[in-house]
């Protein structure tokens, strides 16, 4: 009985796996981030943030210069309102 050799003998059994890996590397896409115009505007900040920052800077200057005075009655009043309302 004679068996004829069908196909090539010198084939790499892992050739299909290597081809798949190469194909994935060629077709791999990079991630992209898109930020909407609304989100861009929110990141820029608002008028309220600017006003808040101005108040903070004013308070810092008063504290550093020693002009800031704490009103204990006002603090007690606010604490009382917070805990009882």
N, C-alpha and C positions, 0 to 999 in steps of 0.2 A: 504494500500500500504506500502510495506516494502522497505526501502532504505538500501542497504548494504554499509558499509564503505569501500571505495576502497582507498588504500594507507594509510600511517600513519598520525595520527592527530598531532603528536608532531614534525612536521617539522618546521624549522625556515624559514620564507618567504624570509629572506635575505641571506640564505645559499649560493646561487649561487654567489651573489655579494662578499661575504667573500671568497669563493673559488677562484674567479677571482683575487681578490687582493692578496691572498696568492700565486697564480700561478705567477703573475707578479713579486712579490718580489723574488721568487725563480729563475726566468729566467732573472732578471735584470742584464745587463752587465755593467761593468765599462768602462769608456772612456779610450782610449789609444792614445798616441802620438808617432809617429814614425818620426824621423828626418833622412833624407837621408845623405849619406856620403858626398855628395857635400855641403849640408847645414852645416854640421859639419866643413868642411874645411873653409867655408866662415866665420863662427863664430870665428874661431881661429885667423883670421886676416891675413894680407899679409905683404910683404916686404915694400910696400908703406906706410902702417900705421906705421911701425917701424921707417922708415925714417922721417915721418912727426912728430912723437912723439919726435925723437931726436932733430929735429929743434926747436920744441916748448920748450923743456927743455933747449936748448942752449940759446934761446931768454930770457927765464925766468931768467936764471943765469946772463945774461948780464944786464937785467933791474934791478935786485936786487943789483948787484955790482956797478951800475951806469955807466957802459961802453957803454951802448946802446945810440947811437946818431941818432936822427931823421933827415932825409934829406928832408927839405921842398920842394926843387925843384923837387925831384923825386916823392913825393906825389902829387904835383900839376900836374906834367906830366901825371901820371897814372890817375888822376881824369879827366883831359882834354881828354885823349884817351878814357876813359870809356864813357863819355857823348857825345863825338863827333863821335864815330865810331859805 
